[in-house]
Amino acid sequence: MRMNYSISLWNYYHYSKVSSLERIITLLREQGYGVELWGKWQEETDLFDEIGRVRLNHLLRGMRVSVHSAVVNTFDEHKKQIDTAAEWGAEGIVLHPEDLVPEGKTKFDAQFCQDIVTYATDHGVRLALENGKLPFLVNAIEKVAALGICLDVGHIYFTPDPMIKYLDSLKERIIHLHLQDILSPIENELPHTGKDHFTPGTGGIPTEDWELLAATLNEINFQGIAVFEIQPRNPLQTALLAKEFLEKFWNG
């Protein structure tokens, strides 16, 4: 197994002041991380257009790169993302289930998906479907042989199926990871807090599930990209966790 860590551009959307995109990419490269790029950045609404592609070409050359899909529902939109990924030398594109529902339709279309996957394969780009509900994922990979899976660890806990069932059903097709944690139990009563996308090991995912994930990745000899998708905790969350930690000493 080889874990190739990357950091999602999405992480930076949660801060009021950040460096330029060029500076962020440079720092990630210097620290040995790859980058997962989304389709927009601050005032730039489309990094996947020709201007955006050219702007980033020299920065991304030789770097570990993946792309996160915008919400797209036509072949031309998928083609644009795939062409961008190929030009950047990206290893793959992460898709949401809704990206595989063609414009004007209401459900997954296997032929539409196959056409997209074929185009991507012809351009040296792999497509990884990010997990929603397990039956949808199983149906998609059964019908489209070259479609991979991006396992988002946190998303599992908002579905009826446990980690072990996801891994047993999908493990042979996992080519990409999104690493994050869900809200810890003590934080659940706080108002207006997100339920997931926190630092792994600081939330509510059980240790045994992390161990199960590691064992499965070793079993399949995972060689893909592992992307950190992490937002900052708000001040109330941070204070609550700090208080819980310190109270063990004050009252011990």
QUIHU-V483025 format. One record per run of one state. SS is the DSSP state (~ for helix, > for strand, _ for the rest). FROM is the first residue (numbers start at 1). TO is the last residue. If there is no record, write none. Layout:
# QUIHU-V483025
ss->SS from->FROM to->TO
ss->SS from->FROM to->TO
This chain:
# QUIHU-V483025
ss->_ from->1 to->3
ss->> from->4 to->8
ss->~ from->9 to->14
ss->_ from->15 to->20
ss->~ from->21 to->30
ss->_ from->31 to->33
ss->> from->34 to->37
ss->_ from->38 to->40
ss->> from->41 to->41
ss->_ from->42 to->43
ss->> from->44 to->44
ss->_ from->45 to->49
ss->~ from->50 to->60
ss->_ from->61 to->64
ss->> from->65 to->68
ss->_ from->69 to->74
ss->~ from->75 to->88
ss->_ from->89 to->91
ss->> from->92 to->95
ss->_ from->96 to->96
ss->~ from->97 to->100
ss->_ from->101 to->109
ss->~ from->110 to->122
ss->_ from->123 to->125
ss->> from->126 to->130
ss->_ from->131 to->133
ss->~ from->134 to->143
ss->_ from->144 to->147
ss->> from->148 to->152
ss->_ from->153 to->153
ss->~ from->154 to->158
ss->_ from->159 to->162
ss->~ from->163 to->173
ss->> from->174 to->179
ss->_ from->180 to->180
ss->> from->181 to->182
ss->_ from->183 to->184
ss->~ from->185 to->187
ss->_ from->188 to->195
ss->> from->196 to->198
ss->_ from->199 to->206
ss->~ from->207 to->219
ss->_ from->220 to->224
ss->> from->225 to->228
ss->_ from->229 to->234
ss->~ from->235 to->250
ss->_ from->251 to->252
